[in-house]
Amino acid sequence: MGISLRDIQRLMREYYFKRDMERGLYATFTWFVEEVGELADALLSNDKNKIEEEFADVLAWLTSLANIAGVDVEECFKRKYLRPEGPPI
């Protein structure tokens, strides 16, 4: 089953948008940063299952944050990295 970044962002909107909007941009960003820290710990532990779980959490929080900010993650990624002149250095 294929899933795009847009699909992921839409799913996170369905699940968490109301709660995340009530929490606000700054507080949601704080949760995102906490998840990045948990990913760092998982990478240091070298526990593949934990690493995979934390990557999923970071992506979920990133797309939730983008929903609050009104950013389409897939579109901005395409604009920056799928350019005719190639990705930025």
Beta strands, then each sheet from edge to edge (+ up, - down):
end
